[in-house]
Each structure stands twice: as structure tokens, then as C-alpha cells.
């Protein structure tokens, strides 16, 4: 399975998160600041490597406290 990450909101969240395409582990790649952004909405897409590839997705909501 191969994973990819889409930042749904805010748009400038692209520099804050990354995903390991093999394990699906989401990691911080930048700093979080509650005063700037308190809520991130991410979408994780997963695609298998079958002859007819299947895919799915889930939404991750991250609240910065």
C-alpha cells in the first residue's frame, strides 16, 4: 500500500506535515503554533499495488491545544 497526504485546510499547512509513503506515518516537518492555526484538516489517501489498483481515503482532524 502506498500513502499520500493532502492538506484540506489551511492551505499553508503544506509545510507542516509529511507522510511516509510506505507506512502511512504522519510526521511534523515544521512548527505548530496555536496562535496561528489551531485546527488542521488532512486527508490520507491509500492505494494498493494490485493489477487493478484500489484506493481509499480517510480524514484526519488535528487540534492544536
TORKOL-4160 file (C-alpha; in steps of 0.2 Angstrom, whole numbers, padded with zeros to 4 digits, m for minus):
65
<pt num="1" X="0000" Y="0000" Z="0000"/>
<pt num="2" X="0006" Y="0017" Z="m0004"/>
<pt num="3" X="0000" Y="0033" Z="0006"/>
<pt num="4" X="m0001" Y="0051" Z="0001"/>
<pt num="5" X="m0006" Y="0066" Z="0011"/>
<pt num="6" X="m0017" Y="0081" Z="0006"/>
<pt num="7" X="m0019" Y="0096" Z="0017"/>
<pt num="8" X="m0038" Y="0101" Z="0016"/>
<pt num="9" X="m0036" Y="0117" Z="0027"/>
<pt num="10" X="m0027" Y="0128" Z="0030"/>
<pt num="11" X="m0018" Y="0129" Z="0013"/>
<pt num="12" X="m0002" Y="0135" Z="0022"/>
<pt num="13" X="m0002" Y="0118" Z="0031"/>
<pt num="14" X="0008" Y="0110" Z="0017"/>
<pt num="15" X="0024" Y="0114" Z="0025"/>
<pt num="16" X="0020" Y="0107" Z="0042"/>
<pt num="17" X="0016" Y="0089" Z="0039"/>
<pt num="18" X="0023" Y="0075" Z="0029"/>
<pt num="19" X="0019" Y="0056" Z="0027"/>
<pt num="20" X="0029" Y="0041" Z="0025"/>
<pt num="21" X="0023" Y="0034" Z="0008"/>
<pt num="22" X="0026" Y="0016" Z="0014"/>
<pt num="23" X="0020" Y="0015" Z="0032"/>
<pt num="24" X="0007" Y="0030" Z="0032"/>
<pt num="25" X="0015" Y="0038" Z="0047"/>
<pt num="26" X="0011" Y="0056" Z="0048"/>
<pt num="27" X="0025" Y="0067" Z="0055"/>
<pt num="28" X="0028" Y="0085" Z="0058"/>
<pt num="29" X="0040" Y="0094" Z="0046"/>
<pt num="30" X="0038" Y="0111" Z="0053"/>
<pt num="31" X="0032" Y="0121" Z="0069"/>
<pt num="32" X="0014" Y="0121" Z="0076"/>
<pt num="33" X="0008" Y="0137" Z="0084"/>
<pt num="34" X="m0009" Y="0138" Z="0092"/>
<pt num="35" X="m0010" Y="0156" Z="0090"/>
<pt num="36" X="m0008" Y="0155" Z="0071"/>
<pt num="37" X="m0018" Y="0139" Z="0067"/>
<pt num="38" X="m0027" Y="0129" Z="0080"/>
<pt num="39" X="m0036" Y="0116" Z="0068"/>
<pt num="40" X="m0029" Y="0106" Z="0053"/>
<pt num="41" X="m0039" Y="0095" Z="0042"/>
<pt num="42" X="m0029" Y="0082" Z="0032"/>
<pt num="43" X="m0034" Y="0068" Z="0020"/>
<pt num="44" X="m0024" Y="0052" Z="0019"/>
<pt num="45" X="m0026" Y="0043" Z="0003"/>
<pt num="46" X="m0020" Y="0024" Z="0002"/>
<pt num="47" X="m0018" Y="0014" Z="m0014"/>
<pt num="48" X="m0014" Y="m0004" Z="m0016"/>
<pt num="49" X="m0002" Y="m0011" Z="m0029"/>
<pt num="50" X="m0014" Y="m0024" Z="m0037"/>
<pt num="51" X="m0017" Y="m0026" Z="m0055"/>
<pt num="52" X="m0032" Y="m0016" Z="m0054"/>
<pt num="53" X="m0027" Y="m0004" Z="m0040"/>
<pt num="54" X="m0039" Y="0000" Z="m0027"/>
<pt num="55" X="m0039" Y="0016" Z="m0016"/>
<pt num="56" X="m0047" Y="0023" Z="m0001"/>
<pt num="57" X="m0045" Y="0038" Z="0010"/>
<pt num="58" X="m0049" Y="0045" Z="0027"/>
<pt num="59" X="m0049" Y="0062" Z="0035"/>
<pt num="60" X="m0038" Y="0067" Z="0050"/>
<pt num="61" X="m0043" Y="0082" Z="0061"/>
<pt num="62" X="m0029" Y="0089" Z="0071"/>
<pt num="63" X="m0032" Y="0101" Z="0085"/>
<pt num="64" X="m0018" Y="0111" Z="0092"/>
<pt num="65" X="m0020" Y="0114" Z="0111"/>
